[in-house]
Amino acid sequence: MTAVMNDKQRIENFILRSAFLIDNNQLDDWMACFDENSRYVVIPRENRDRNLPGALMHCDNKARLTDRIACLREANKINPHFDRHIISGSLISEIVDRVASVKTSFLVVQTNLYGDSKLFCAGCYEDKIALLDDDEKIVERYVVVDTFSVPTMLATPL
């Protein structure tokens, strides 16, 4: 039981740490959370539930995600804001060969430069996280957003 609880705490700390990296605009450090062959997909819940491929963002390896982040950083100049992730506890459905299948709910609140805050997005991370000896890496992250309608452009990672 202790190993399972240690894995749960380790996974939840990792997910929380990765969200703080986004919130603090430490995107290079956030990228280090991903395995080289990782997948990162932002998809509306309607499409995920129906197994439809339409996604808001689809990066099938870390190099594509790195390029996407570089582009988003440039585009973000028209929507300056601060993000704040609110993360739930994580539900671990299985751990196979030291890769955990995990679901975690999230909210993202955005605050503009005038101090106005609003709910930007709600959803669930569906993660596969490799539990390495001294580190964790995201092997796959589906960011399942609750709606197709994102109120402003998707300028930073979720």
Summary of the structure (lengths in Angstrom):
residues: 158
radius of gyration: 15.4
end to end distance: 32.0
largest distance: 49.4
contacts: 441
relative contact order: 0.22
helix: 31%
strand: 44%
